[in-house]
Amino acid sequence: MGSLDKWYVFGRDPGFDEGMRLFQSGAQQEAIKALSDFLAKKCSDRTLVRLARMYLAECFFRRAEFDEEEGRNAQACDNFQKAVELQPTFADYHVRLARSLVRDNRHDEALSAARRALEVNPNLVVAHMLVGILHYQNESIELAMNAVIDAITLQPSLDNSNYQAFAELHNAGKNEEAIEHLWVLWDSCGTDPTKGLIEQATKLASSGQYEEAGDCYLRLTELVPGYADVRCRYGETLLELGQVDAAIAQFEAALKINSKYADAMAALGVAQLRSGDPNSARCSFDQVLDWNPEHPVASEQLRRLGR
C-alpha cells in the first residue's frame, strides 16, 4: 500500500522490506511467501509483525478475488479464509468469504461467516441481507424475514420493486423464484467496504482501540486515497499511537488534498508541538485562525504558547 512509507518502517528488517516491495509491485504470490517467511522468524518488532499480518491478509484477499474471477471457487474460499484468519477485524473480508462459500455450496459455513461480519459491524447491510438469504434457503422463514427487514431498516432504498416482487412470490409459495429477487437486492446493497470501514474506524478510535482503528484507516488510505478527512482521522490515530512523524505526513497529505482544511492544519500544529517544533506549530495555528478566527484548537494552543 502506498501509505506504508508514512509509517517509517522500512529499513528495520530486509525480509519485511522485500515482502512489501513485492506487494506494492503487484507480485501477490511472491509477496505471500516473503511475508510468510518474515512472520515465521517471529520478529520481536511488534509494529512490523502487525503490518506484515495485515498486508499478508490483503495478499490472500486479492488472490481470492482473482480465483473467483477465474472460477476457482474452492481456492477462493481457502484464500478468503486465510485473509480472515490473519485480519478478522475487517467485516467485508467475512462477507466476501461468505459469498464465496455460497458459490461453493457450503451454505452453513457461509451463514457463520456472514454472522461473524455482523459481529464486527452490526450495521453492515450486505451481511444482514446475506443472512436473510441463507436463512430463507434453509427455510428458516422468520429468521430470514427479520434479517431482510434489518437490511431495509438500515438502507430504506431496498424497499423497492424487487422487494415487493419477492414478497408477492413468497406469499404465493414460489420460494425458488422469490429468492432470486433477494439476490438482486443483495447486489444492490453494494460491497464497497469504504463506509463500513470508516464507521468501524471511528468506533474503534472512540473506544481507545487505536491500533485496530489504525488498521482500518491505513486500508482506507488505499481504497480512497483522495479523502482528506480519512487522512486527517488517520493522522489523529497515529498521534495517539505515538507515531508523530507518520501523523504529520498524514496531516500534510490531507492539506495537499484540501489546502484550506482547518482541522487538519490545527492537528498538524499539535503534531508539530509534540515533535518539538513550536515555531512551525505557531505558524500552523496562525494559518488556521486566518481561515477560522474562532477555531477552538488553534485558539487554545496559541493561548498556551503565549500569543
C-alpha positions as CSV (number, residue, x, y, z in Angstrom):
1,M,0.0,0.0,0.0
2,G,1.3,3.4,-0.9
3,S,0.8,4.8,2.5
4,L,3.1,2.4,4.2
5,D,6.1,4.6,3.8
6,K,4.4,7.1,6.1
7,W,4.8,4.6,9.0
8,Y,8.6,5.0,8.7
9,V,9.1,1.2,9.0
10,F,11.3,0.5,6.0
11,G,14.9,-0.4,6.8
12,R,14.2,-2.3,10.0
13,D,14.1,-5.8,8.5
14,P,15.2,-6.8,5.0
15,G,12.6,-9.6,4.9
16,F,9.8,-7.3,5.7
17,D,11.1,-4.7,3.2
18,E,11.2,-7.4,0.4
19,G,7.7,-8.6,1.2
20,M,6.3,-5.0,1.0
21,R,8.3,-4.3,-2.2
22,L,6.7,-7.3,-3.8
23,F,3.3,-6.4,-2.5
24,Q,3.5,-2.9,-3.9
25,S,4.7,-4.2,-7.3
26,G,1.6,-6.4,-7.5
27,A,3.5,-9.7,-7.2
28,Q,1.0,-11.2,-4.8
29,Q,2.2,-14.8,-4.7
30,E,5.8,-13.8,-4.2
31,A,4.7,-11.3,-1.5
32,I,2.8,-14.1,0.3
33,K,6.0,-16.2,0.5
34,A,8.2,-13.3,1.6
35,L,5.8,-12.0,4.3
36,S,5.1,-15.6,5.5
37,D,8.8,-16.2,5.8
38,F,9.2,-12.9,7.7
39,L,6.4,-13.9,10.2
40,A,7.9,-17.3,10.6
41,K,11.1,-15.7,12.0
42,K,9.0,-14.4,15.0
43,C,10.4,-10.9,14.8
44,S,10.3,-9.0,18.0
45,D,9.3,-5.7,16.3
46,R,5.6,-5.6,17.1
47,T,4.8,-2.9,14.6
48,L,6.4,-4.9,11.7
49,V,4.6,-8.1,12.7
50,R,1.3,-6.3,12.9
51,L,1.8,-4.7,9.5
52,A,3.1,-7.9,7.9
53,R,0.0,-9.8,9.0
54,M,-2.2,-7.1,7.6
55,Y,-0.6,-7.0,4.2
56,L,-0.3,-10.8,4.0
57,A,-4.1,-10.8,4.6
58,E,-4.6,-8.4,1.8
59,C,-2.4,-10.6,-0.5
60,F,-4.7,-13.6,0.2
61,F,-7.8,-11.4,-0.3
62,R,-6.6,-10.2,-3.7
63,R,-5.6,-13.8,-4.7
64,A,-9.1,-14.9,-3.7
65,E,-10.7,-12.2,-5.8
66,F,-8.6,-13.4,-8.8
67,D,-9.6,-17.0,-8.1
68,E,-13.2,-16.0,-8.2
69,E,-12.8,-14.3,-11.5
70,E,-11.2,-17.5,-12.9
71,G,-14.0,-19.7,-11.5
72,R,-11.8,-21.5,-8.9
73,N,-14.4,-21.4,-6.1
74,A,-12.7,-23.8,-3.7
75,Q,-9.4,-22.0,-3.9
76,A,-11.1,-18.6,-3.5
77,C,-12.7,-19.9,-0.3
78,D,-9.4,-21.1,1.0
79,N,-7.7,-17.7,0.3
80,F,-10.6,-15.7,1.8
81,Q,-10.4,-17.9,4.9
82,K,-6.7,-17.2,5.2
83,A,-7.3,-13.5,4.9
84,V,-10.0,-13.6,7.6
85,E,-7.8,-15.6,10.0
86,L,-5.0,-13.0,9.6
87,Q,-7.2,-10.0,9.8
88,P,-10.5,-10.8,11.5
89,T,-11.5,-7.2,12.2
90,F,-12.4,-6.4,8.5
91,A,-16.1,-7.1,8.2
92,D,-16.0,-7.1,4.4
93,Y,-13.5,-9.9,4.4
94,H,-16.1,-12.1,6.2
95,V,-18.8,-11.1,3.8
96,R,-16.6,-12.0,0.8
97,L,-15.8,-15.3,2.4
98,A,-19.5,-15.9,3.0
99,R,-20.4,-15.2,-0.6
100,S,-17.6,-17.4,-1.9
101,L,-18.7,-20.2,0.3
102,V,-22.2,-19.9,-1.1
103,R,-20.8,-20.3,-4.6
104,D,-19.0,-23.4,-3.4
105,N,-22.4,-24.7,-2.0
106,R,-21.2,-24.5,1.6
107,H,-24.2,-22.7,3.0
108,D,-23.8,-23.5,6.7
109,E,-20.3,-22.2,6.7
110,A,-21.4,-19.2,4.7
111,L,-24.1,-18.3,7.3
112,S,-21.4,-18.5,10.0
113,A,-19.2,-16.2,8.1
114,A,-22.0,-13.7,7.5
115,R,-22.8,-13.7,11.2
116,R,-19.2,-13.0,12.0
117,A,-19.3,-10.0,9.7
118,L,-22.2,-8.7,11.8
119,E,-20.3,-9.2,15.0
120,V,-17.6,-6.9,13.6
121,N,-20.0,-4.4,12.1
122,P,-23.7,-4.8,13.2
123,N,-24.7,-2.1,10.6
124,L,-23.4,-3.9,7.6
125,V,-26.3,-4.1,5.2
126,V,-24.9,-6.7,2.8
127,A,-24.3,-9.0,5.7
128,H,-27.9,-8.7,7.0
129,M,-29.2,-9.4,3.5
130,L,-26.9,-12.4,3.1
131,V,-28.0,-13.8,6.5
132,G,-31.6,-13.4,5.3
133,I,-31.0,-15.2,2.0
134,L,-29.2,-18.1,3.7
135,H,-31.9,-18.5,6.3
136,Y,-34.5,-18.4,3.5
137,Q,-32.7,-21.1,1.7
138,N,-32.8,-23.2,4.9
139,E,-36.5,-22.5,5.2
140,S,-36.0,-20.6,8.5
141,I,-38.5,-18.0,7.3
142,E,-39.0,-16.0,10.4
143,L,-35.2,-15.5,10.8
144,A,-34.9,-14.7,7.1
145,M,-37.6,-12.1,7.2
146,N,-36.1,-10.4,10.3
147,A,-32.7,-10.2,8.7
148,V,-34.1,-8.7,5.4
149,I,-36.1,-6.2,7.5
150,D,-32.9,-5.3,9.3
151,A,-31.2,-4.6,6.0
152,I,-34.1,-2.5,4.7
153,T,-34.2,-0.5,8.0
154,L,-30.5,0.3,7.5
155,Q,-30.9,1.0,3.8
156,P,-34.5,2.1,3.1
157,S,-33.9,2.2,-0.7
158,L,-34.1,-1.6,-0.6
159,D,-37.8,-1.3,-0.1
160,N,-38.4,-1.2,-3.8
161,S,-40.0,-3.1,-6.7
162,N,-37.6,-6.1,-6.2
163,Y,-38.6,-6.4,-2.6
164,Q,-42.3,-6.1,-3.5
165,A,-41.8,-8.8,-6.1
166,F,-40.1,-11.0,-3.5
167,A,-42.9,-10.6,-1.1
168,E,-45.6,-11.4,-3.7
169,L,-43.7,-14.5,-4.8
170,H,-43.1,-15.6,-1.2
171,N,-46.8,-15.2,-0.3
172,A,-47.7,-17.2,-3.4
173,G,-45.4,-20.0,-2.1
174,K,-43.0,-19.6,-5.0
175,N,-39.9,-19.6,-2.9
176,E,-37.4,-20.5,-5.5
177,E,-38.4,-17.6,-7.7
178,A,-38.7,-15.3,-4.6
179,I,-35.1,-15.9,-3.6
180,E,-33.8,-14.6,-6.9
181,H,-35.2,-11.2,-6.0
182,L,-33.4,-11.4,-2.7
183,W,-30.1,-11.9,-4.6
184,V,-30.9,-8.8,-6.7
185,L,-31.5,-6.9,-3.5
186,W,-28.1,-8.2,-2.2
187,D,-26.4,-7.0,-5.3
188,S,-28.0,-3.5,-4.9
189,C,-26.6,-3.2,-1.3
190,G,-23.2,-2.7,-2.8
191,T,-20.0,-4.4,-1.5
192,D,-17.8,-1.3,-1.3
193,P,-16.2,-1.6,2.2
194,T,-15.4,2.2,2.5
195,K,-18.4,3.3,4.5
196,G,-18.2,0.3,6.8
197,L,-14.5,0.8,7.4
198,I,-15.0,4.5,8.2
199,E,-17.7,3.6,10.7
200,Q,-15.6,0.9,12.2
201,A,-12.5,3.0,12.5
202,T,-14.5,5.8,14.1
203,K,-16.0,3.5,16.7
204,L,-12.6,1.8,17.4
205,A,-10.9,5.1,17.9
206,S,-13.6,6.5,20.1
207,S,-13.3,3.4,22.4
208,G,-9.5,3.8,22.6
209,Q,-8.6,0.9,20.3
210,Y,-6.2,2.9,18.3
211,E,-4.1,0.1,16.7
212,E,-7.3,-1.5,15.3
213,A,-8.5,1.9,14.2
214,G,-5.2,2.5,12.5
215,D,-5.5,-0.8,10.6
216,C,-8.8,0.4,9.2
217,Y,-7.6,3.9,8.3
218,L,-4.4,2.5,6.7
219,R,-6.6,0.4,4.4
220,L,-8.8,3.3,3.7
221,T,-5.9,5.5,2.5
222,E,-5.5,2.9,-0.3
223,L,-9.2,2.5,-1.0
224,V,-9.9,6.2,-1.0
225,P,-6.6,8.0,-1.2
226,G,-8.2,11.3,-2.1
227,Y,-10.4,11.6,1.1
228,A,-8.8,14.4,3.1
229,D,-11.0,13.5,6.2
230,V,-9.7,9.9,6.2
231,R,-6.1,11.2,6.1
232,C,-6.8,13.6,9.0
233,R,-8.5,11.0,11.1
234,Y,-5.7,8.5,10.4
235,G,-3.2,11.2,11.5
236,E,-5.1,11.7,14.7
237,T,-5.0,7.9,15.4
238,L,-1.2,7.8,14.6
239,L,-0.7,10.6,17.2
240,E,-2.5,8.5,19.8
241,L,-0.1,5.7,18.9
242,G,2.9,8.0,19.4
243,Q,3.7,7.9,15.6
244,V,4.3,11.6,15.5
245,D,6.3,11.8,12.2
246,A,3.8,9.5,10.5
247,A,0.9,11.6,11.8
248,I,2.5,14.8,10.4
249,A,2.8,13.1,7.0
250,Q,-0.9,12.2,7.0
251,F,-2.0,15.8,8.0
252,E,0.2,17.1,5.2
253,A,-1.4,14.7,2.8
254,A,-4.9,15.9,3.9
255,L,-3.8,19.5,3.3
256,K,-2.5,18.6,-0.1
257,I,-5.9,17.3,-1.0
258,N,-7.8,20.2,0.7
259,S,-5.4,23.2,1.1
260,K,-7.8,25.0,3.5
261,Y,-8.8,22.1,5.7
262,A,-8.7,23.9,9.1
263,D,-9.0,20.9,11.3
264,A,-6.1,19.2,9.5
265,M,-3.9,22.3,9.8
266,A,-4.8,22.5,13.6
267,A,-3.9,18.8,14.0
268,L,-0.7,19.4,12.2
269,G,0.2,22.2,14.6
270,V,-0.5,19.8,17.6
271,A,1.8,17.2,16.0
272,Q,4.5,19.8,15.4
273,L,4.3,20.7,19.1
274,R,4.8,17.1,20.0
275,S,7.7,16.8,17.7
276,G,9.4,19.7,19.5
277,D,8.9,22.4,16.8
278,P,6.8,25.2,18.4
279,N,7.7,27.7,15.7
280,S,6.2,25.6,12.9
281,A,3.2,24.9,15.2
282,R,2.6,28.6,15.8
283,C,2.6,29.2,12.0
284,S,0.1,26.4,11.6
285,F,-2.2,27.7,14.3
286,D,-2.0,31.2,12.9
287,Q,-3.0,29.9,9.5
288,V,-6.0,28.2,11.0
289,L,-7.2,31.4,12.6
290,D,-6.8,33.2,9.3
291,W,-9.4,30.7,7.9
292,N,-11.5,30.4,11.0
293,P,-10.9,33.0,13.7
294,E,-12.9,31.1,16.3
295,H,-11.3,27.7,15.8
296,P,-11.1,26.2,19.3
297,V,-8.0,24.1,19.0
298,A,-5.9,26.8,17.3
299,S,-7.1,29.5,19.7
300,E,-6.3,27.4,22.8
301,Q,-2.9,26.3,21.6
302,L,-1.9,29.8,20.7
303,R,-3.0,30.9,24.1
304,R,-0.8,28.3,25.7
305,L,2.1,29.3,23.5
306,G,1.7,32.8,24.9
307,R,0.4,34.7,21.8
